[in-house]
């Protein structure tokens, strides 16, 4: 184990993501292959890590009903244990403060794994680029979550092509009560697959050049139909979003959340005001955010 941590306490903040597009392009090794454009939004999970003298990883979940997640099902626990095994460091007591809803297709589990890796890297002086293999082993979105921002994702989601985007997007985010199982959503998709749609390349190009209409014209999610079939609240949220005549709307990831793009933040706020009183639905106005800063380099 490392003789001692460079720091005694470290904190990381990782944003949620929205899939502006999500195509299923095939399967390999028991996994679905995707072609997706994802953007980070200003909803965050915060991870605080305090160094230990032994090799144990203890994770304490706070918020969004996460307290009942079993350790063996917790991606933050898996990430922490992989980090200690890979770098031979001491362990840490880790608190995960959640604001990203669970089971909503917003990448909360991957954000917690990435946040744990980033916080431990700060504690023990590990360069961020050395975290990539560990992140890939923790889940499809975790590599992307290490940096966030806008990116085109392929393979299982572990292949990340960053996109340089200068103009933020504003959107209404609708999160119904109860989450959706990604595994169940993919099984539902497999029972009736959608033809491949090559919109992600066009969407990525439009996003980079600041072409809002081009972005909206290519918003699409192959998992939208199965997500709505599995969760009535998702179908209702999507219908509500469409009633506001947004520039585009769709389910994100495997659901249960729905996003609606509008040209201005004011229009988003107007749509949010129309959601007041709708039971079982959380409505918020969010915007896209740039990548967060890279981790510190290891000191020699």
CORTA-V951627 format. One record per residue. N is the residue number from 0. RES is the residue in one letter. OMEGA is omega in degrees with one decimal (none if undefined). D_LAST is the distance of its C-alpha to the last C-alpha in Angstrom with 1 decimal. Layout:
N & RES & OMEGA & D_LAST
N & RES & OMEGA & D_LAST
This chain:
0 & X & 176.0 & 16.8
1 & X & -177.3 & 13.5
2 & X & 177.5 & 14.2
3 & X & 179.3 & 14.3
4 & X & 173.7 & 13.7
5 & X & 178.2 & 11.6
6 & X & 177.6 & 15.0
7 & X & -175.9 & 18.5
8 & X & 179.9 & 20.1
9 & X & -178.4 & 19.6
10 & X & 174.5 & 22.2
11 & X & 179.7 & 22.8
12 & X & -175.2 & 26.1
13 & X & -174.4 & 27.3
14 & X & 170.0 & 30.6
15 & X & 176.9 & 33.6
16 & X & 171.7 & 34.7
17 & X & 175.0 & 38.2
18 & X & 176.2 & 39.3
19 & X & 172.9 & 41.4
20 & X & 176.6 & 42.4
21 & X & 176.0 & 42.1
22 & X & 171.5 & 43.7
23 & X & -173.1 & 43.9
24 & X & -179.9 & 43.7
25 & X & 179.3 & 44.1
26 & X & 177.8 & 42.7
27 & X & 176.3 & 40.5
28 & X & 179.6 & 39.4
29 & X & -179.9 & 41.1
30 & X & 170.7 & 39.5
31 & X & 175.2 & 41.0
32 & X & -175.0 & 39.5
33 & X & 169.6 & 39.4
34 & X & -168.9 & 39.3
35 & X & 167.9 & 38.5
36 & X & -178.5 & 37.5
37 & X & 175.6 & 35.7
38 & X & 176.4 & 34.9
39 & X & 178.6 & 33.1
40 & X & -173.5 & 35.3
41 & X & 169.5 & 34.9
42 & X & -167.0 & 35.3
43 & X & 161.6 & 32.1
44 & X & -179.4 & 30.9
45 & X & -179.3 & 28.4
46 & X & 176.7 & 26.0
47 & X & -177.1 & 24.8
48 & X & 175.2 & 22.5
49 & X & -174.2 & 22.2
50 & X & 174.9 & 20.0
51 & X & 177.4 & 21.8
52 & X & 176.8 & 21.4
53 & X & -176.1 & 22.9
54 & X & -175.7 & 22.4
55 & X & 171.8 & 25.3
56 & X & 175.1 & 25.5
57 & X & -178.3 & 28.3
58 & X & 178.9 & 29.4
59 & X & -176.9 & 32.1
60 & X & -179.7 & 33.8
61 & X & 170.2 & 35.6
62 & X & 177.3 & 38.1
63 & X & 179.6 & 40.1
64 & X & -175.0 & 41.5
65 & X & -173.1 & 38.2
66 & X & -177.6 & 38.7
67 & X & 179.5 & 40.7
68 & X & -179.3 & 38.2
69 & X & -179.1 & 37.8
70 & X & -177.8 & 34.3
71 & X & 177.0 & 35.0
72 & X & -173.7 & 35.9
73 & X & -177.9 & 33.0
74 & X & 177.4 & 30.4
75 & X & 176.6 & 27.9
76 & X & 179.6 & 28.3
77 & X & -180.0 & 27.8
78 & X & -179.5 & 24.6
79 & X & -179.6 & 23.1
80 & X & 176.9 & 24.1
81 & X & 180.0 & 22.8
82 & X & -179.0 & 19.3
83 & X & -179.6 & 19.3
84 & X & -176.0 & 20.7
85 & X & -171.4 & 18.4
86 & X & 176.6 & 15.0
87 & X & -179.3 & 16.4
88 & X & 166.8 & 15.7
89 & X & -178.4 & 18.3
90 & X & -177.3 & 20.9
91 & X & 166.4 & 22.2
92 & X & -170.1 & 25.5
93 & X & 172.5 & 26.0
94 & X & 177.0 & 28.8
95 & X & 179.5 & 29.9
96 & X & -170.6 & 32.2
97 & X & 166.0 & 34.3
98 & X & 178.5 & 36.3
99 & X & 179.5 & 36.4
100 & X & -178.8 & 39.6
101 & X & 176.3 & 39.5
102 & X & -175.2 & 41.2
103 & X & -176.8 & 41.8
104 & X & -177.7 & 40.0
105 & X & 174.0 & 37.4
106 & X & -175.3 & 34.4
107 & X & 179.8 & 33.9
108 & X & 177.8 & 32.8
109 & X & 177.2 & 30.2
110 & X & 179.6 & 29.0
111 & X & 176.6 & 28.5
112 & X & 179.5 & 26.5
113 & X & 179.2 & 24.3
114 & X & 177.2 & 24.0
115 & X & 178.7 & 23.0
116 & X & -178.7 & 20.2
117 & X & 179.3 & 19.0
118 & X & 179.1 & 19.3
119 & X & 177.1 & 17.5
120 & X & 175.3 & 14.6
121 & X & -179.0 & 14.4
122 & X & -169.5 & 14.7
123 & X & 172.0 & 12.0
124 & X & 179.9 & 9.4
125 & X & 178.3 & 10.8
126 & X & -175.6 & 11.5
127 & X & -178.0 & 15.3
128 & X & 178.2 & 16.2
129 & X & 179.5 & 15.2
130 & X & -171.7 & 17.9
131 & X & 179.4 & 20.7
132 & X & 177.8 & 22.0
133 & X & 179.6 & 22.1
134 & X & -180.0 & 23.9
135 & X & 179.5 & 26.4
136 & X & -176.5 & 27.3
137 & X & -179.0 & 28.0
138 & X & -169.6 & 30.7
139 & X & -175.6 & 31.9
140 & X & -168.6 & 30.9
141 & X & 177.0 & 27.5
142 & X & 178.0 & 25.6
143 & X & -176.9 & 27.5
144 & X & 177.9 & 27.0
145 & X & -179.2 & 23.2
146 & X & 179.8 & 24.0
147 & X & -176.8 & 27.8
148 & X & 177.8 & 29.9
149 & X & -178.5 & 32.5
150 & X & 169.6 & 32.2
151 & X & -174.7 & 34.4
152 & X & 178.3 & 33.8
153 & X & -171.5 & 35.1
154 & X & 174.0 & 35.2
155 & X & -174.6 & 34.9
156 & X & -177.2 & 33.1
157 & X & 176.0 & 29.7
158 & X & -170.2 & 30.0
159 & X & 174.6 & 29.2
160 & X & -178.7 & 30.3
161 & X & 178.6 & 29.3
162 & X & 179.8 & 32.2
163 & X & -175.9 & 32.1
164 & X & -175.4 & 34.8
165 & X & -175.6 & 35.8
166 & X & 179.3 & 38.7
167 & X & 172.2 & 38.5
168 & X & 176.3 & 41.0
169 & X & -177.8 & 43.1
170 & X & 170.5 & 44.5
171 & X & -180.0 & 46.4
172 & X & -179.6 & 44.8
173 & X & -178.1 & 47.3
174 & X & 177.9 & 46.1
175 & X & 177.0 & 49.0
176 & X & 178.6 & 49.0
177 & X & -178.4 & 47.8
178 & X & 177.8 & 45.1
179 & X & 176.7 & 45.5
180 & X & 177.9 & 44.1
181 & X & -179.5 & 42.2
182 & X & 179.0 & 43.4
183 & X & -179.6 & 47.0
184 & X & 178.3 & 46.8
185 & X & 176.4 & 45.7
186 & X & 178.1 & 48.5
187 & X & 177.4 & 51.0
188 & X & -177.5 & 49.8
189 & X & 179.4 & 50.2
190 & X & 178.8 & 53.8
191 & X & -174.4 & 54.6
192 & X & 179.0 & 51.8
193 & X & 176.2 & 51.9
194 & X & 178.8 & 52.0
195 & X & 177.0 & 48.8
196 & X & -173.5 & 48.6
197 & X & -176.9 & 46.4
198 & X & -174.0 & 45.7
199 & X & 178.6 & 41.9
200 & X & 179.1 & 41.5
201 & X & -180.0 & 44.1
202 & X & 179.6 & 42.7
203 & X & -179.8 & 39.2
204 & X & 179.4 & 40.7
205 & X & -179.9 & 42.8
206 & X & -178.6 & 40.0
207 & X & -178.0 & 37.9
208 & X & 177.0 & 41.0
209 & X & -179.1 & 42.0
210 & X & -175.7 & 45.2
211 & X & 179.3 & 46.0
212 & X & 178.5 & 49.2
213 & X & 174.9 & 47.5
214 & X & -174.3 & 45.0
215 & X & -179.0 & 47.8
216 & X & -175.2 & 49.9
217 & X & 174.5 & 47.3
218 & X & -176.3 & 46.3
219 & X & 177.2 & 47.1
220 & X & 179.7 & 46.0
221 & X & -178.6 & 47.4
222 & X & -175.7 & 46.9
223 & X & -179.3 & 49.0
224 & X & 178.1 & 52.3
225 & X & 179.1 & 51.0
226 & X & 178.8 & 49.1
227 & X & 178.9 & 52.3
228 & X & -177.2 & 54.3
229 & X & -174.3 & 52.1
230 & X & -179.1 & 51.9
231 & X & 179.8 & 55.0
232 & X & 177.3 & 53.0
233 & X & 177.9 & 50.9
234 & X & 179.7 & 54.1
235 & X & 178.8 & 55.6
236 & X & 179.4 & 52.5
237 & X & 177.9 & 52.6
238 & X & 178.4 & 56.3
239 & X & 179.6 & 55.8
240 & X & -179.4 & 53.0
241 & X & -178.7 & 55.4
242 & X & 179.3 & 58.2
243 & X & -178.9 & 56.3
244 & X & 177.0 & 56.4
245 & X & 176.2 & 52.7
246 & X & 174.6 & 51.5
247 & X & 173.6 & 49.9
248 & X & -178.8 & 49.1
249 & X & 168.2 & 47.8
250 & X & 173.7 & 46.3
251 & X & -179.3 & 42.5
252 & X & 177.7 & 40.9
253 & X & -178.5 & 43.3
254 & X & 18.0 & 44.6
255 & X & -174.2 & 45.8
256 & X & 178.1 & 44.8
257 & X & 175.5 & 46.6
258 & X & 176.6 & 45.5
259 & X & 179.9 & 47.9
260 & X & 174.6 & 46.9
261 & X & -177.3 & 48.8
262 & X & -177.2 & 48.8
263 & X & 175.4 & 48.2
264 & X & -179.9 & 46.7
265 & X & 177.2 & 50.2
266 & X & 175.7 & 51.7
267 & X & -179.8 & 49.1
268 & X & 176.4 & 50.1
269 & X & -179.7 & 53.7
270 & X & 178.0 & 53.2
271 & X & -179.8 & 51.3
272 & X & 179.6 & 54.3
273 & X & -179.5 & 56.5
274 & X & -179.4 & 54.5
275 & X & 179.6 & 55.4
276 & X & 177.0 & 57.5
277 & X & -175.2 & 56.4
278 & X & 176.2 & 55.8
279 & X & -177.7 & 52.9
280 & X & 174.7 & 50.9
281 & X & -178.9 & 47.9
282 & X & 179.2 & 48.0
283 & X & 175.9 & 45.2
284 & X & -176.6 & 44.4
285 & X & 176.7 & 40.9
286 & X & 176.5 & 39.1
287 & X & -177.9 & 36.4
288 & X & -178.7 & 32.9
289 & X & 176.3 & 30.1
290 & X & 175.2 & 26.8
291 & X & -173.9 & 24.4
292 & X & 177.6 & 21.1
293 & X & 179.6 & 18.2
294 & X & -179.1 & 15.5
295 & X & 178.7 & 12.3
296 & X & 177.3 & 9.2
297 & X & 176.5 & 6.4
298 & X & 179.4 & 3.8
299 & X & none & 0.0
